[in-house]
Amino acid sequence: MIALKISILHGAVYVLDSLPQGGVTMPNIKSAKKRVKVIATKTARNKNANSALKTQLKKANIALETGAEDKVIAVRAAIKKLDQAVAKGIMHKNTAARRKSALAKKVNV
């Protein structure tokens, strides 16, 4: 496990360096402690959503490449995941639009 050294300057939390021996230095200020916890929670949630999105996109691309019968259903599911990622703020709307366009183009070819 990689541990991070955290520094606080004027109430803001900064990640300075990874500690070689493990262990995390915890901030002393109450609000900074809360920010560390909240950031960890949000990071885990975003990582989970990103992973699910990537999996769905891979499934859609595989279905398109192999010419599977359910390729339209797979693409619809991937587009839905892209829209959800935009709604959650994980992905920029233009990035999602570009990826949806690419999927639609592959379906119609």
TIKOLDREN-176443 format. One line per 3 residues: number of its first residue (from 0); their letters; for each residue x, y, z of C-alpha. Coordinates in steps of 0.5 Angstrom, whole numbers, always signed. Example, Ala and Ser with C-alpha at 12.3 -4.5 7.8 and 13.67 -1.06 7.14 Angstrom:
2
0	as	+25/-9/+16  +27/-2/+14
//
This chain:
109
0	mia	+0/+0/+0  +3/+7/-2  +2/+12/+4
3	lki	+2/+19/+2  +5/+25/+6  -1/+30/+7
6	sil	+1/+38/+9  -4/+43/+11  -2/+50/+9
9	hga	-8/+56/+11  -13/+50/+12  -12/+47/+5
12	vyv	-9/+40/+5  -3/+38/+0  -1/+31/-2
15	lds	+7/+32/-2  +10/+26/-3  +9/+18/-2
18	lpq	+12/+15/+5  +17/+9/+4  +15/+6/+10
21	ggv	+8/+6/+10  +3/+10/+15  -1/+16/+13
24	tmp	+0/+23/+17  -7/+26/+19  -8/+33/+19
27	nik	-9/+36/+26  -15/+41/+24  -22/+38/+24
30	sak	-24/+41/+18  -18/+38/+14  -19/+31/+17
33	krv	-26/+31/+15  -24/+33/+8  -19/+28/+8
36	kvi	-25/+23/+9  -29/+26/+4  -24/+26/-1
39	atk	-23/+18/+0  -30/+17/+0  -31/+21/-7
42	tar	-25/+18/-10  -28/+11/-8  -34/+12/-11
45	nkn	-31/+16/-18  -27/+10/-19  -32/+5/-18
48	ans	-37/+9/-23  -31/+10/-28  -29/+2/-28
51	alk	-37/+0/-29  -37/+5/-35  -30/+3/-38
54	tql	-33/-5/-37  -39/-3/-41  -35/+1/-46
57	kka	-31/-5/-47  -37/-10/-48  -40/-5/-53
60	nia	-34/-5/-57  -33/-13/-57  -40/-14/-59
63	let	-39/-9/-65  -33/-12/-67  -35/-19/-67
66	gae	-42/-17/-70  -46/-20/-64  -54/-20/-65
69	dkv	-54/-16/-58  -50/-10/-61  -55/-5/-61
72	iav	-57/-7/-54  -50/-7/-51  -49/+0/-55
75	raa	-55/+3/-51  -53/+1/-45  -46/+4/-46
78	ikk	-49/+10/-48  -53/+10/-42  -47/+9/-37
81	ldq	-44/+15/-41  -50/+20/-40  -50/+17/-32
84	ava	-42/+19/-32  -44/+26/-34  -50/+27/-29
87	kgi	-45/+25/-24  -39/+30/-26  -34/+24/-28
90	mhk	-34/+26/-35  -35/+32/-39  -41/+32/-43
93	nta	-37/+34/-50  -32/+28/-48  -39/+23/-47
96	arr	-42/+26/-54  -35/+24/-58  -35/+17/-55
99	ksa	-43/+16/-56  -42/+19/-63  -36/+14/-64
102	lak	-41/+8/-62  -47/+10/-66  -42/+11/-72
105	kvn	-39/+4/-71  -47/+1/-71  -49/+4/-77
108	v	-43/+2/-81
//
